[in-house]
Amino acid sequence: MVKRVSLSQAACPVARALDVIGDWWSLLIIRDALEGVRRFGAFQAGLGIAKGMLATRLRDLVEDGILEIAPASDGSAYSEYVLTAKGRELHLVVAALRQWGEAALYAPGEDHSVLVDRTRGQKVARLALQAADGRTLQWNETRVRHVAAV
Amino acid sequence: MVKRVSLSQAACPVARALDVIGDWWSLLIIRDALEGVRRFGAFQAGLGIAKGMLATRLRDLVEDGILEIAPASDGSAYSEYVLTAKGRELHLVVAALRQWGEAALYAPGEDHSVLVDRTRGQKVARLALQAADGRTLQWNETRVRHVAAV
């Protein structure tokens, strides 16, 4: 995708986040890394992505501090890609995409993967926005407070 | 962005969601629509996007049932783009991107816009994954249960 405007200096965190991860492949790589994929070949096999495109995405994610390169966990010569703390925090973005997809894009009864609680195996609850005092906030109960123009 | 694999039939809701909204511009359009932007010219002015690119994105978002075309709210001849119920549910995806961006991509003290509770003006709480029984779940306390291959 050609970026016509750089958003890396934006005052909107949504825009700045998309500048870093706003690419279909990048988020799928992060999704797979959250599930424990670590090797170039494993990302490639899982995603069906061309090697060059995968290499570029991985390099960018390392440069942006979302993945880091680690020695192979089995002592072999292959290096591995592991999420940093900053990268792991994207699990909420991936979960929000998942829950929206589940609710909006599947026919009733159509099979899909499900995010479950690791200890009990039960489906994770739907994310909800909460006010500072704990009230659940619907989409029209929030507003964006913009930074004053300097 | 060239999509080398269509994800529209994927069994993973993250992939299917990205097939529909996994584009930098689409999510920025949705962000602005959530803030009340409705007119072609207003989207264009806010985003600094080329007219043709904006027209394509708006058409796709209407086709995918995320936006719908409505008569102008002021009675003029211009049509407006309004989020559907399915589109409004993306507020959680936009909020998750925002909160990750705030935490990961700004220097201490650097200004950015903030999502606040409309009635009290206080910053919205950080999203958190919860188990069915209410426990907060960290990134490594969940797993994906895949659909059995047919």
Boltz contact constraints between the chains, C-beta under 6 A:
constraints:
  - contact:
      token1: [A, 1]
      token2: [B, 1]
      max_distance: 6.0
  - contact:
      token1: [A, 5]
      token2: [B, 48]
      max_distance: 6.0
  - contact:
      token1: [A, 11]
      token2: [B, 111]
      max_distance: 6.0
  - contact:
      token1: [A, 11]
      token2: [B, 112]
      max_distance: 6.0
  - contact:
      token1: [A, 11]
      token2: [B, 113]
      max_distance: 6.0
  - contact:
      token1: [A, 12]
      token2: [B, 113]
      max_distance: 6.0
  - contact:
      token1: [A, 13]
      token2: [B, 98]
      max_distance: 6.0
  - contact:
      token1: [A, 13]
      token2: [B, 101]
      max_distance: 6.0
  - contact:
      token1: [A, 13]
      token2: [B, 102]
      max_distance: 6.0
  - contact:
      token1: [A, 13]
      token2: [B, 112]
      max_distance: 6.0
  - contact:
      token1: [A, 14]
      token2: [B, 31]
      max_distance: 6.0
  - contact:
      token1: [A, 14]
      token2: [B, 94]
      max_distance: 6.0
  - contact:
      token1: [A, 14]
      token2: [B, 97]
      max_distance: 6.0
  - contact:
      token1: [A, 14]
      token2: [B, 98]
      max_distance: 6.0
  - contact:
      token1: [A, 16]
      token2: [B, 101]
      max_distance: 6.0
  - contact:
      token1: [A, 16]
      token2: [B, 105]
      max_distance: 6.0
  - contact:
      token1: [A, 17]
      token2: [B, 97]
      max_distance: 6.0
  - contact:
      token1: [A, 17]
      token2: [B, 100]
      max_distance: 6.0
  - contact:
      token1: [A, 17]
      token2: [B, 101]
      max_distance: 6.0
  - contact:
      token1: [A, 18]
      token2: [B, 24]
      max_distance: 6.0
  - contact:
      token1: [A, 18]
      token2: [B, 27]
      max_distance: 6.0
  - contact:
      token1: [A, 22]
      token2: [B, 24]
      max_distance: 6.0
  - contact:
      token1: [A, 24]
      token2: [B, 18]
      max_distance: 6.0
  - contact:
      token1: [A, 24]
      token2: [B, 22]
      max_distance: 6.0
  - contact:
      token1: [A, 27]
      token2: [B, 18]
      max_distance: 6.0
  - contact:
      token1: [A, 31]
      token2: [B, 14]
      max_distance: 6.0
  - contact:
      token1: [A, 35]
      token2: [B, 144]
      max_distance: 6.0
  - contact:
      token1: [A, 48]
      token2: [B, 5]
      max_distance: 6.0
  - contact:
      token1: [A, 86]
      token2: [B, 104]
      max_distance: 6.0
  - contact:
      token1: [A, 88]
      token2: [B, 139]
      max_distance: 6.0
  - contact:
      token1: [A, 89]
      token2: [B, 100]
      max_distance: 6.0
  - contact:
      token1: [A, 90]
      token2: [B, 100]
      max_distance: 6.0
  - contact:
      token1: [A, 91]
      token2: [B, 139]
      max_distance: 6.0
  - contact:
      token1: [A, 92]
      token2: [B, 96]
      max_distance: 6.0
  - contact:
      token1: [A, 92]
      token2: [B, 127]
      max_distance: 6.0
  - contact:
      token1: [A, 93]
      token2: [B, 96]
      max_distance: 6.0
  - contact:
      token1: [A, 93]
      token2: [B, 97]
      max_distance: 6.0
  - contact:
      token1: [A, 93]
      token2: [B, 100]
      max_distance: 6.0
  - contact:
      token1: [A, 94]
      token2: [B, 14]
      max_distance: 6.0
  - contact:
      token1: [A, 95]
      token2: [B, 129]
      max_distance: 6.0
  - contact:
      token1: [A, 96]
      token2: [B, 92]
      max_distance: 6.0
  - contact:
      token1: [A, 96]
      token2: [B, 93]
      max_distance: 6.0
  - contact:
      token1: [A, 96]
      token2: [B, 96]
      max_distance: 6.0
  - contact:
      token1: [A, 97]
      token2: [B, 14]
      max_distance: 6.0
  - contact:
      token1: [A, 97]
      token2: [B, 17]
      max_distance: 6.0
  - contact:
      token1: [A, 97]
      token2: [B, 93]
      max_distance: 6.0
  - contact:
      token1: [A, 98]
      token2: [B, 13]
      max_distance: 6.0
  - contact:
      token1: [A, 98]
      token2: [B, 14]
      max_distance: 6.0
  - contact:
      token1: [A, 100]
      token2: [B, 17]
      max_distance: 6.0
  - contact:
      token1: [A, 100]
      token2: [B, 89]
      max_distance: 6.0
  - contact:
      token1: [A, 100]
      token2: [B, 90]
      max_distance: 6.0
  - contact:
      token1: [A, 100]
      token2: [B, 93]
      max_distance: 6.0
  - contact:
      token1: [A, 101]
      token2: [B, 13]
      max_distance: 6.0
  - contact:
      token1: [A, 101]
      token2: [B, 16]
      max_distance: 6.0
  - contact:
      token1: [A, 101]
      token2: [B, 17]
      max_distance: 6.0
  - contact:
      token1: [A, 102]
      token2: [B, 13]
      max_distance: 6.0
  - contact:
      token1: [A, 104]
      token2: [B, 86]
      max_distance: 6.0
  - contact:
      token1: [A, 105]
      token2: [B, 16]
      max_distance: 6.0
  - contact:
      token1: [A, 111]
      token2: [B, 11]
      max_distance: 6.0
  - contact:
      token1: [A, 111]
      token2: [B, 147]
      max_distance: 6.0
  - contact:
      token1: [A, 112]
      token2: [B, 11]
      max_distance: 6.0
  - contact:
      token1: [A, 112]
      token2: [B, 13]
      max_distance: 6.0
  - contact:
      token1: [A, 113]
      token2: [B, 11]
      max_distance: 6.0
  - contact:
      token1: [A, 113]
      token2: [B, 12]
      max_distance: 6.0
  - contact:
      token1: [A, 113]
      token2: [B, 144]
      max_distance: 6.0
  - contact:
      token1: [A, 113]
      token2: [B, 146]
      max_distance: 6.0
  - contact:
      token1: [A, 113]
      token2: [B, 147]
      max_distance: 6.0
  - contact:
      token1: [A, 114]
      token2: [B, 145]
      max_distance: 6.0
  - contact:
      token1: [A, 115]
      token2: [B, 142]
      max_distance: 6.0
  - contact:
      token1: [A, 115]
      token2: [B, 144]
      max_distance: 6.0
  - contact:
      token1: [A, 116]
      token2: [B, 145]
      max_distance: 6.0
  - contact:
      token1: [A, 117]
      token2: [B, 131]
      max_distance: 6.0
  - contact:
      token1: [A, 118]
      token2: [B, 141]
      max_distance: 6.0
  - contact:
      token1: [A, 118]
      token2: [B, 142]
      max_distance: 6.0
  - contact:
      token1: [A, 118]
      token2: [B, 143]
      max_distance: 6.0
  - contact:
      token1: [A, 122]
      token2: [B, 132]
      max_distance: 6.0
  - contact:
      token1: [A, 124]
      token2: [B, 129]
      max_distance: 6.0
  - contact:
      token1: [A, 124]
      token2: [B, 142]
      max_distance: 6.0
  - contact:
      token1: [A, 125]
      token2: [B, 130]
      max_distance: 6.0
  - contact:
      token1: [A, 125]
      token2: [B, 132]
      max_distance: 6.0
  - contact:
      token1: [A, 127]
      token2: [B, 92]
      max_distance: 6.0
  - contact:
      token1: [A, 127]
      token2: [B, 127]
      max_distance: 6.0
  - contact:
      token1: [A, 129]
      token2: [B, 95]
      max_distance: 6.0
  - contact:
      token1: [A, 129]
      token2: [B, 124]
      max_distance: 6.0
  - contact:
      token1: [A, 130]
      token2: [B, 125]
      max_distance: 6.0
  - contact:
      token1: [A, 131]
      token2: [B, 117]
      max_distance: 6.0
  - contact:
      token1: [A, 132]
      token2: [B, 122]
      max_distance: 6.0
  - contact:
      token1: [A, 132]
      token2: [B, 125]
      max_distance: 6.0
  - contact:
      token1: [A, 139]
      token2: [B, 88]
      max_distance: 6.0
  - contact:
      token1: [A, 139]
      token2: [B, 91]
      max_distance: 6.0
  - contact:
      token1: [A, 141]
      token2: [B, 118]
      max_distance: 6.0
  - contact:
      token1: [A, 142]
      token2: [B, 115]
      max_distance: 6.0
  - contact:
      token1: [A, 142]
      token2: [B, 118]
      max_distance: 6.0
  - contact:
      token1: [A, 142]
      token2: [B, 124]
      max_distance: 6.0
  - contact:
      token1: [A, 143]
      token2: [B, 118]
      max_distance: 6.0
  - contact:
      token1: [A, 144]
      token2: [B, 35]
      max_distance: 6.0
  - contact:
      token1: [A, 144]
      token2: [B, 113]
      max_distance: 6.0
  - contact:
      token1: [A, 144]
      token2: [B, 115]
      max_distance: 6.0
  - contact:
      token1: [A, 145]
      token2: [B, 114]
      max_distance: 6.0
  - contact:
      token1: [A, 145]
      token2: [B, 116]
      max_distance: 6.0
  - contact:
      token1: [A, 146]
      token2: [B, 113]
      max_distance: 6.0
  - contact:
      token1: [A, 147]
      token2: [B, 111]
      max_distance: 6.0
  - contact:
      token1: [A, 147]
      token2: [B, 113]
      max_distance: 6.0
